[in-house]
Amino acid sequence: MAKIRGAVVINTERCKGCELCSVACPQKVLSMNENVNSKGYHFAYMAVPDSCTGCESCALVCPDTVITVYRMKPKKD
């Protein structure tokens, strides 16, 4: 069985940097960016995108609903 791949899209301008998503991620995919958005918050980003399984834990805990998770079909070899 092929490994399911996920992709996380974060609205960086609305992210307040609470870090709940990075704590909730079982694969430790998300981290806080060194840069800040226009409001002065460090926003979340995919630090290790190849490890994402698309479990949606990050999106479920986000209080501002700025995270969208996509699951990608595995490539057939």
Secondary structure, 3 states (H helix, E strand, C coil): CCCCEEEEEECCCCCCCCCHHHHHCCCCCEEEEEEECCCCCEEEEECCHHHCCCCCHHHHHCCCCCEEEEEECCCCC
